[in-house]
């Protein structure tokens, strides 16, 4: 089967040797994605804004593969603070209220940088 890699230009893609998403056949896997924290719209202390930013960005990545959020069957949400569940859930629901993929919500000790509160992985089937 043909493999299609989606690169976003992140310096981490070459540094770590990965891509944002891979599509093989009807399966799409999206790497763990964090928000673009700009200090204005997306702040280091705002789990809702970070989650929403991640979902908007991944929606675009999926569109580049001719896939939609409706095709997502699983999300894995990692957070550094499980008490942000309500904020993260509200943002997640804005994209998936009707789709209802399976999901997990996991508290971990830290992400790659202290300003990141949330990281999400995605699996889609077309």
Secondary structure, 3 states (H helix, E strand, C coil): CCEEEECCCCHHHHHHCCCCEEEECCEEEEEEECCCCCCCCCCCCCHHHHHHHHHHHHHHHHHHCCCCHHHEEEEEEEECCHHHHHHHHHHHHHHHCCCCCEEEEEECCCCCCCCCCEEEEEEEEC
